[in-house]
Amino acid sequence: MSQKIIFPGYVMDTNDPMMLGRVRAYPETLRVQDMIKGQGFEPITNDLGKYDIPDNAKWSEKDPFIYLPLLPYFIYQVPKVGEYIHVIYYNKEYEYQSQNQFYIQGPFSTPTAINKESYAAAQTFMTNQFRNKQPKFLKSNTYTDNKKEPQSVPYSAGVFPEPSDIAIMGRNSADIILKDNELVLRAGKFKGYLKPNQDISPNLNRAFLQLSNFGQTLSEGPEQKIKVPKLPSGYVSTLIEYTISNPSSSSGFTGNISLYQLKEDITTSINNFSITTDLDNSTNGPIKNLLYKQEFTNLTSDKVVEQINLFIKGANDGFITDQTKNTPGFATTNQFPMYYRPSKVTYNGLINISISTITSYENLISVFQKVKPISSTLTPGFGMFYYQNSYLPKLQFDTSISRNIKYLPEYSSSIASLGAQVVYLLSHNEVIPSKGAIDFRGTLYGIPQTGYAFIDGKTDPMVRGEELMKLLTLIVNFLTTHVHPTSGAAPDGTSTAGITTQQIFSSLQDAPNTILNQNIRIN
């Protein structure tokens, strides 16, 4: 008898007529035909290509494919058809009976697949993980393979739960996050829909309810101006690219080193530029213009490295000496910021490795790791001189207004925040007489988007208290300081306090937008 206690299962049906979260699942490792025959049925093939029983016997007491969830009913989560589950039997000696069978949701290959994870991808980090391509990181990792460049990380902070918190996740953009002293309920936390291994765009306009309890109260002091560091601005002015044309050679290497003048473009922004920036497919026309080029032929690996480093060092110092003695050299001006890197074809040889290209890779990496034009070089093979001999930009600052903040630890502070693009505060017991009652029928499981079109017409905008007080103060000041030209005549248009009737009428005309908040509505 096998010592296994957990078996793989393929979800075939989730439409439990008892609403208990049960599923009908195909146990991949058991003799399914024997299970079916043991219940008195002949196996048939269903729409999913799995052995099954007749439709009129499904979900009955003789259905051998029914599995109960191991999650308590109060935490309701049912896998989707086609997903992987772990199947567990109360007694392994009775695996082919239809009672006492349980399941738990299988693993996921990446949080971006929670909308629906394929059966195969769910097993990525299980014993057969070598069959599946590894998903890309969603967070930076300090470990990198010595033979590969660090992986780019598209992680958007705050989209997925952090390890220190507890969360209840929805299948798409809704979740509940429980922190130490905070609860956040969100819907629409990112734009669009999740797709496995695709980048995520956070949605700042999400709907959320946040309940926070802070251990102290904040007290603001007077304003003060402070300088805040900011990202450097500007464009890469020149680019140096080195190419090895015959990286698989065992006798000597041929190639070139080129200096280009770059056009100011979004692609050449110093905050965007990298070793992989593509300058060949711009919609704005040619971005790079060749200024100077050195060729080399039949050089050893060390000699290639020496020529590349001297080329870059010369461009940095203001004059590139031609080591081949074929040209008088080249004087560089206005070269900073200056970036150097392998050309596209050479870089592809560094990252696309196979058995047939291992010699090329080893030759290229031996050159790449030694390209260090000055001693302060932090990374081999590529880098940017912001100005002469410096890999660091000059600090730039913005002026910001700040206030000293004092913490009052003896006073705790609890805050509730409700946010969305449009907020409705609705009461079942209240009706705006001129607009009629809101019909809440059919909304027990949530108000559909179309329902809000009708609700909107049954609500009024909220009043901004301070803006209303400004208008009321204006009116009261006019009433208490107005004068009449003669007894019984209408008051002058300007009061003794300088308030005019035109000011009052103008404030009333602006009231729908200044005094009323059209996006927070009540009934």
C-alpha positions as CSV (number, residue, x, y, z in Angstrom):
1,M,0.0,0.0,0.0
2,S,1.3,3.5,-0.9
3,Q,2.4,5.7,1.9
4,K,1.0,8.8,0.2
5,I,-1.6,10.8,2.1
6,I,-2.2,13.6,-0.4
7,F,-3.1,12.9,-4.0
8,P,-3.5,15.2,-7.0
9,G,-7.1,16.1,-8.2
10,Y,-8.5,17.8,-11.2
11,V,-11.6,19.9,-10.5
12,M,-14.5,18.9,-12.9
13,D,-17.5,20.6,-11.4
14,T,-18.1,23.2,-8.6
15,N,-21.9,23.7,-8.9
16,D,-22.7,22.0,-5.6
17,P,-26.5,21.8,-5.2
18,M,-26.1,21.8,-1.4
19,M,-24.1,25.1,-1.5
20,L,-21.5,23.5,0.9
21,G,-18.5,24.3,-1.3
22,R,-18.1,20.6,-2.4
23,V,-16.5,19.8,-5.7
24,R,-16.5,16.9,-8.1
25,A,-12.8,16.1,-8.8
26,Y,-10.9,13.6,-10.8
27,P,-8.2,11.8,-8.7
28,E,-5.4,11.6,-11.2
29,T,-3.4,8.8,-9.4
30,L,-6.2,6.3,-8.6
31,R,-7.8,3.6,-10.7
32,V,-10.8,5.7,-11.6
33,Q,-12.5,3.1,-13.8
34,D,-12.5,0.7,-10.8
35,M,-14.0,3.5,-8.6
36,I,-16.8,4.0,-11.1
37,K,-17.5,0.3,-11.5
38,G,-17.5,-0.1,-7.8
39,Q,-20.6,2.2,-7.6
40,G,-22.4,0.1,-10.3
41,F,-21.7,2.4,-13.3
42,E,-19.9,1.9,-16.6
43,P,-17.3,4.6,-17.2
44,I,-18.1,7.2,-19.8
45,T,-16.0,10.2,-21.0
46,N,-17.2,13.7,-20.1
47,D,-16.6,17.0,-21.9
48,L,-13.2,17.4,-20.1
49,G,-11.9,14.1,-21.5
50,K,-12.1,12.4,-18.0
51,Y,-13.8,9.2,-17.0
52,D,-17.2,10.0,-15.3
53,I,-20.6,8.7,-14.4
54,P,-24.0,9.4,-16.0
55,D,-25.3,13.0,-15.5
56,N,-28.4,11.8,-13.5
57,A,-26.1,10.2,-10.9
58,K,-23.8,13.2,-10.3
59,W,-23.9,14.8,-6.9
60,S,-25.9,11.8,-5.6
61,E,-24.8,9.5,-2.7
62,K,-23.3,7.1,-5.3
63,D,-21.1,9.8,-6.9
64,P,-17.5,8.7,-6.2
65,F,-16.0,12.1,-7.3
66,I,-17.5,14.3,-4.5
67,Y,-14.9,15.9,-2.2
68,L,-15.7,17.9,0.9
69,P,-13.6,21.0,1.7
70,L,-11.2,20.9,4.6
71,L,-11.7,24.7,5.1
72,P,-14.4,25.5,7.7
73,Y,-17.6,26.6,6.0
74,F,-17.3,30.0,7.5
75,I,-14.2,30.6,5.3
76,Y,-15.8,30.0,1.9
77,Q,-13.5,29.4,-1.1
78,V,-14.1,27.0,-3.9
79,P,-11.6,26.2,-6.7
80,K,-12.5,26.7,-10.3
81,V,-13.1,24.0,-12.9
82,G,-9.7,22.9,-14.3
83,E,-7.7,23.8,-11.2
84,Y,-5.5,21.6,-9.2
85,I,-6.5,20.4,-5.7
86,H,-5.0,18.2,-3.0
87,V,-7.2,15.1,-2.4
88,I,-7.2,13.6,1.1
89,Y,-8.9,10.3,2.3
90,Y,-10.1,9.8,5.8
91,N,-9.0,6.1,5.6
92,K,-6.5,5.2,2.8
93,E,-7.8,1.6,2.9
94,Y,-11.1,2.8,1.5
95,E,-9.9,5.1,-1.3
96,Y,-12.4,3.8,-3.8
97,Q,-15.5,4.5,-1.7
98,S,-17.4,7.8,-2.1
99,Q,-17.6,8.8,1.6
100,N,-15.1,10.7,3.7
101,Q,-13.2,12.3,0.8
102,F,-11.8,15.8,1.3
103,Y,-9.9,18.4,-0.6
104,I,-7.9,21.6,-0.1
105,Q,-7.0,24.2,-2.7
106,G,-3.8,23.4,-4.6
107,P,-0.8,25.8,-4.7
108,F,-0.4,28.7,-7.2
109,S,2.6,29.4,-9.4
110,T,2.3,33.2,-8.9
111,P,-0.1,35.7,-7.3
112,T,-0.9,37.0,-10.8
113,A,-2.6,33.6,-11.6
114,I,-5.2,33.7,-8.7
115,N,-8.0,34.5,-11.1
116,K,-7.6,31.0,-12.4
117,E,-4.5,28.7,-12.2
118,S,-4.1,25.9,-14.7
119,Y,-3.7,22.4,-13.5
120,A,-0.2,22.1,-14.8
121,A,1.1,25.5,-13.6
122,A,-0.2,24.8,-10.1
123,Q,2.5,22.1,-9.8
124,T,5.4,24.5,-10.7
125,F,6.9,24.3,-7.2
126,M,6.1,20.7,-6.6
127,T,8.2,17.6,-7.4
128,N,7.8,18.1,-11.2
129,Q,8.7,21.7,-11.2
130,F,11.5,21.1,-13.7
131,R,8.8,20.8,-16.4
132,N,7.5,24.3,-15.9
133,K,9.1,27.7,-16.7
134,Q,9.7,29.6,-13.4
135,P,7.5,32.7,-13.0
136,K,9.3,36.0,-12.7
137,F,9.8,37.6,-9.3
138,L,7.3,40.0,-7.9
139,K,9.8,41.4,-5.4
140,S,13.5,42.0,-5.6
141,N,15.7,39.2,-4.4
142,T,19.2,39.6,-3.0
143,Y,20.3,36.3,-4.7
144,T,21.3,36.4,-8.3
145,D,23.0,33.7,-10.4
146,N,26.6,34.6,-11.0
147,K,26.1,33.7,-14.7
148,K,23.1,35.9,-15.3
149,E,22.1,39.5,-15.1
150,P,19.8,40.5,-12.2
151,Q,16.2,40.0,-13.1
152,S,14.0,43.0,-13.7
153,V,11.2,43.2,-11.1
154,P,7.9,44.8,-12.0
155,Y,6.6,44.5,-8.5
156,S,4.1,47.2,-7.4
157,A,4.3,47.7,-3.7
158,G,1.0,47.2,-1.9
159,V,-0.9,45.2,-4.5
160,F,-0.3,41.8,-2.8
161,P,-0.2,41.0,0.9
162,E,3.1,41.2,2.8
163,P,4.3,38.2,4.8
164,S,3.9,40.1,8.1
165,D,0.1,40.5,7.5
166,I,-3.0,38.3,7.3
167,A,-5.2,38.5,4.3
168,I,-8.3,37.2,2.6
169,M,-7.8,37.3,-1.1
170,G,-10.4,37.6,-3.9
171,R,-10.0,36.1,-7.3
172,N,-9.1,39.4,-8.9
173,S,-8.7,42.9,-7.4
174,A,-10.6,42.7,-4.1
175,D,-9.1,41.6,-0.8
176,I,-9.1,42.2,3.0
177,I,-5.7,43.0,4.7
178,L,-5.4,42.6,8.4
179,K,-2.3,44.3,9.8
180,D,-1.2,44.7,13.5
181,N,-3.6,47.6,14.2
182,E,-5.2,48.2,10.9
183,L,-7.8,46.7,8.6
184,V,-8.0,47.5,4.9
185,L,-10.8,46.3,2.7
186,R,-10.2,47.0,-1.0
187,A,-11.8,46.6,-4.5
188,G,-10.0,47.6,-7.7
189,K,-6.5,47.7,-6.3
190,F,-5.0,47.4,-9.8
191,K,-6.1,48.3,-13.3
192,G,-7.5,45.7,-15.7
193,Y,-7.4,42.0,-14.9
194,L,-4.7,39.7,-13.6
195,K,-2.8,37.7,-16.2
196,P,0.0,35.2,-15.2
197,N,3.4,36.8,-15.3
198,Q,2.3,40.1,-16.7
199,D,3.1,43.5,-15.1
200,I,0.6,45.1,-12.7
201,S,-0.6,48.7,-12.8
202,P,-1.7,49.8,-9.3
203,N,-5.0,51.7,-9.2
204,L,-5.0,54.8,-7.0
205,N,-8.7,55.2,-7.6
206,R,-9.6,51.9,-5.9
207,A,-12.5,51.7,-3.5
208,F,-11.4,51.1,0.1
209,L,-12.4,51.1,3.7
210,Q,-9.6,51.5,6.1
211,L,-9.8,51.2,9.9
212,S,-6.7,52.2,11.8
213,N,-5.7,52.5,15.4
214,F,-2.5,54.4,16.0
215,G,-0.6,54.4,19.3
216,Q,-0.2,58.1,19.4
217,T,-1.8,61.3,18.2
218,L,0.0,63.7,15.8
219,S,0.3,67.4,16.5
220,E,1.6,69.7,13.7
221,G,4.0,72.5,14.3
222,P,4.8,75.6,12.2
223,E,5.7,75.4,8.5
224,Q,9.3,75.2,7.4
225,K,11.1,74.9,4.1
226,I,13.3,71.9,3.6
227,K,15.4,70.6,0.6
228,V,14.3,67.2,-0.6
229,P,16.6,65.1,-2.9
230,K,15.1,64.3,-6.3
231,L,16.0,62.0,-9.1
232,P,18.5,63.5,-11.5
233,S,17.1,64.8,-14.8
234,G,18.6,64.8,-18.3
235,Y,19.5,62.6,-21.1
236,V,22.4,60.2,-22.0
237,S,24.6,62.3,-24.3
238,T,26.9,59.6,-25.7
239,L,27.0,55.8,-25.8
240,I,29.9,53.4,-26.2
241,E,29.1,49.9,-27.4
242,Y,31.6,47.0,-27.8
243,T,31.0,44.0,-30.1
244,I,32.8,40.7,-30.4
245,S,31.9,39.3,-33.8
246,N,33.3,35.7,-33.3
247,P,32.8,34.8,-29.6
248,S,33.2,31.1,-30.3
249,S,36.7,31.5,-31.6
250,S,39.6,29.7,-29.9
251,S,42.4,31.6,-31.6
252,G,41.6,35.3,-31.5
253,F,38.7,37.7,-31.4
254,T,37.5,40.2,-33.9
255,G,35.1,43.1,-33.3
256,N,34.8,46.8,-32.7
257,I,34.1,49.6,-30.2
258,S,31.8,52.4,-31.3
259,L,31.1,55.9,-29.9
260,Y,27.6,57.3,-30.6
261,Q,26.0,60.7,-30.1
262,L,22.4,60.2,-28.8
263,K,19.3,62.2,-29.4
264,E,17.3,63.6,-26.5
265,D,14.3,61.2,-26.3
266,I,12.2,59.5,-23.7
267,T,14.3,56.4,-24.4
268,T,17.6,58.2,-23.6
269,S,16.4,59.7,-20.3
270,I,19.1,58.9,-17.7
271,N,16.3,57.5,-15.4
272,N,15.2,55.0,-18.1
273,F,18.5,54.0,-19.7
274,S,19.9,50.5,-19.0
275,I,22.0,47.8,-20.5
276,T,18.9,46.5,-22.4
277,T,17.5,49.8,-23.7
278,D,16.6,49.4,-27.4
279,L,17.6,52.3,-29.5
280,D,17.0,50.7,-32.9
281,N,13.2,50.6,-33.0
282,S,12.2,54.2,-32.0
283,T,9.1,55.7,-33.6
284,N,10.8,59.1,-33.4
285,G,13.4,58.3,-36.0
286,P,17.2,57.5,-35.5
287,I,18.4,58.1,-32.0
288,K,22.1,57.4,-32.3
289,N,24.7,58.8,-34.6
290,L,28.1,57.2,-35.0
291,L,31.0,59.5,-34.0
292,Y,34.0,57.2,-33.9
293,K,34.8,53.5,-34.3
294,Q,37.8,51.3,-33.6
295,E,38.2,47.8,-35.1
296,F,40.2,45.0,-33.6
297,T,41.3,41.7,-35.2
298,N,42.7,38.4,-33.8
299,L,43.2,39.7,-30.3
300,T,43.4,37.6,-27.1
301,S,40.7,38.0,-24.5
302,D,43.0,40.2,-22.3
303,K,43.9,42.4,-25.2
304,V,40.3,42.9,-26.1
305,V,39.5,43.9,-22.5
306,E,42.5,46.3,-22.5
307,Q,41.4,48.0,-25.7
308,I,37.7,48.4,-24.5
309,N,38.8,49.9,-21.2
310,L,41.3,52.3,-22.8
311,F,38.6,53.4,-25.2
312,I,36.1,54.1,-22.4
313,K,38.7,55.8,-20.2
314,G,39.8,57.9,-23.2
315,A,36.2,59.1,-23.8
316,N,35.9,59.9,-20.2
317,D,39.2,61.9,-20.1
318,G,38.5,63.8,-23.4
319,F,40.6,62.0,-26.0
320,I,40.4,58.4,-27.3
321,T,43.8,57.0,-28.4
322,D,43.7,54.5,-31.3
323,Q,45.6,51.5,-30.0
324,T,45.6,50.0,-33.5
325,K,47.5,53.1,-34.9
326,N,45.1,53.2,-37.8
327,T,43.6,56.6,-37.0
328,P,44.8,59.7,-35.1
329,G,42.3,59.1,-32.3
330,F,39.3,61.2,-31.4
331,A,38.6,64.1,-29.1
332,T,35.4,63.9,-27.0
333,T,33.4,67.0,-26.0
334,N,30.0,67.3,-24.3
335,Q,30.2,63.5,-23.7
336,F,28.4,63.4,-20.3
337,P,26.3,61.6,-19.2
338,M,28.1,58.8,-21.1
339,Y,26.9,55.2,-21.0
340,Y,28.9,52.1,-22.0
341,R,27.7,48.5,-22.6
342,P,28.0,45.5,-24.9
343,S,26.1,45.8,-28.2
344,K,22.8,44.0,-28.6
345,V,24.3,41.0,-30.4
346,T,27.0,40.6,-27.8
347,Y,24.6,41.0,-24.9
348,N,22.3,38.4,-26.4
349,G,25.2,36.0,-26.4
350,L,25.5,36.6,-22.6
351,I,21.9,35.8,-21.8
352,N,20.8,33.2,-24.3
353,I,22.8,30.2,-23.2
354,S,22.5,26.7,-24.6
355,I,24.8,23.6,-24.9
356,S,25.7,24.7,-28.4
357,T,26.7,28.2,-27.3
358,I,28.5,27.5,-24.1
359,T,31.9,28.3,-25.6
360,S,30.7,31.6,-26.9
361,Y,29.2,32.4,-23.5
362,E,32.4,31.6,-21.6
363,N,34.4,33.7,-23.9
364,L,32.0,36.7,-23.7
365,I,31.6,36.5,-19.9
366,S,35.4,36.5,-19.5
367,V,35.5,39.8,-21.3
368,F,32.4,41.3,-19.8
369,Q,33.5,40.8,-16.2
370,K,36.8,42.6,-16.8
371,V,35.4,45.7,-18.5
372,K,36.2,48.2,-15.7
373,P,37.6,51.5,-17.1
374,I,38.4,53.0,-13.7
375,S,39.0,51.6,-10.2
376,S,35.8,52.9,-8.7
377,T,33.7,50.9,-11.2
378,L,30.9,49.2,-9.2
379,T,29.6,46.8,-11.9
380,P,31.6,45.1,-14.6
381,G,30.7,45.3,-18.3
382,F,28.4,48.3,-18.3
383,G,27.9,51.6,-16.5
384,M,27.3,55.4,-16.8
385,F,29.6,58.3,-16.2
386,Y,27.4,61.2,-15.1
387,Y,30.4,63.5,-15.4
388,Q,34.2,62.9,-15.6
389,N,35.4,60.0,-13.4
390,S,32.1,59.8,-11.5
391,Y,29.5,57.1,-11.6
392,L,27.3,59.1,-9.2
393,P,25.1,62.0,-10.3
394,K,25.3,65.4,-8.7
395,L,22.6,65.7,-6.0
396,Q,19.6,67.8,-7.0
397,F,17.0,69.1,-4.6
398,D,13.4,70.4,-4.6
399,T,12.2,72.8,-2.0
400,S,9.3,71.4,0.1
401,I,7.1,72.9,2.8
402,S,7.1,70.7,5.9
403,R,5.8,71.0,9.4
404,N,7.4,69.6,12.6
405,I,5.3,66.7,13.8
406,K,5.0,66.0,17.5
407,Y,3.8,62.7,18.8
408,L,1.6,62.6,21.8
409,P,2.0,59.0,23.0
410,E,-0.5,59.4,25.9
411,Y,-3.3,59.8,23.3
412,S,-4.2,57.0,20.9
413,S,-5.9,57.8,17.6
414,S,-8.4,55.7,15.8
415,I,-9.3,56.7,12.2
416,A,-11.9,55.3,9.8
417,S,-11.5,56.2,6.1
418,L,-13.9,55.4,3.3
419,G,-12.6,56.2,-0.2
420,A,-13.7,55.8,-3.8
421,Q,-14.2,57.9,-6.9
422,V,-17.9,58.1,-6.0
423,V,-19.2,57.3,-2.4
424,Y,-22.8,56.6,-1.5
425,L,-24.1,56.6,2.1
426,L,-27.5,54.9,1.9
427,S,-30.2,54.4,4.5
428,H,-33.1,51.9,4.1
429,N,-35.2,54.2,6.4
430,E,-34.6,57.5,4.6
431,V,-36.2,59.0,1.5
432,I,-35.7,62.3,-0.2
433,P,-39.3,63.4,-0.6
434,S,-38.8,65.0,-4.0
435,K,-37.0,62.0,-5.4
436,G,-38.6,58.9,-4.0
437,A,-37.3,55.7,-2.3
438,I,-34.4,53.6,-3.5
439,D,-35.4,50.1,-4.5
440,F,-33.0,47.7,-2.8
441,R,-34.6,44.5,-4.2
442,G,-32.1,42.3,-6.0
443,T,-29.1,43.8,-4.3
444,L,-28.7,41.3,-1.4
445,Y,-25.5,39.9,-3.1
446,G,-24.3,43.4,-4.0
447,I,-25.5,46.3,-6.0
448,P,-24.6,45.9,-9.8
449,Q,-23.1,48.7,-11.7
450,T,-26.3,49.4,-13.5
451,G,-28.1,49.7,-10.2
452,Y,-26.1,52.8,-9.3
453,A,-27.5,54.7,-12.3
454,F,-30.9,54.5,-10.6
455,I,-29.6,55.1,-7.1
456,D,-27.8,58.3,-8.3
457,G,-31.1,60.0,-9.1
458,K,-32.5,59.1,-5.7
459,T,-29.6,60.8,-3.8
460,D,-28.4,64.3,-3.0
461,P,-24.7,65.5,-2.8
462,M,-23.1,66.0,0.6
463,V,-22.5,69.5,1.9
464,R,-19.0,70.8,2.6
465,G,-19.5,72.4,6.0
466,E,-16.8,75.0,5.9
467,E,-17.7,76.1,2.4
468,L,-21.4,76.5,3.5
469,M,-20.3,78.5,6.5
470,K,-18.4,80.9,4.2
471,L,-21.7,81.6,2.3
472,L,-23.8,81.9,5.5
473,T,-21.2,84.3,7.0
474,L,-21.3,86.4,3.8
475,I,-25.1,86.6,3.9
476,V,-25.2,87.4,7.7
477,N,-22.5,90.1,7.3
478,F,-24.5,91.7,4.5
479,L,-27.7,91.6,6.5
480,T,-26.1,93.2,9.5
481,T,-24.2,95.9,7.7
482,H,-26.6,96.8,4.8
483,V,-28.1,100.2,4.4
484,H,-31.2,101.6,2.6
485,P,-31.0,104.8,0.5
486,T,-34.4,105.9,1.8
487,S,-37.1,104.5,4.1
488,G,-38.9,101.6,2.4
489,A,-36.4,101.4,-0.5
490,A,-34.4,98.3,-1.4
491,P,-31.0,98.1,0.3
492,D,-27.9,99.3,-1.5
493,G,-26.0,96.7,-3.5
494,T,-22.9,97.2,-1.3
495,S,-23.0,97.1,2.5
496,T,-20.9,99.2,4.8
497,A,-18.6,96.2,5.3
498,G,-17.9,96.2,1.5
499,I,-20.0,93.1,0.8
500,T,-22.0,93.2,-2.4
501,T,-25.1,91.4,-3.5
502,Q,-23.1,90.3,-6.6
503,Q,-20.7,88.4,-4.3
504,I,-23.6,86.5,-2.7
505,F,-25.2,85.7,-6.1
506,S,-21.8,84.5,-7.4
507,S,-21.3,82.2,-4.4
508,L,-24.8,80.7,-4.8
509,Q,-24.1,80.0,-8.5
510,D,-20.8,78.2,-7.6
511,A,-22.5,76.3,-4.7
512,P,-23.2,73.0,-6.7
513,N,-19.4,72.6,-7.0
514,T,-17.9,74.4,-4.1
515,I,-20.5,73.8,-1.3
516,L,-21.8,70.5,-2.6
517,N,-19.6,67.4,-3.1
518,Q,-21.3,65.7,-6.1
519,N,-19.2,62.5,-5.6
520,I,-20.3,61.8,-2.0
521,R,-24.1,61.3,-2.0
522,I,-26.7,60.4,0.5
523,N,-30.4,59.7,0.5
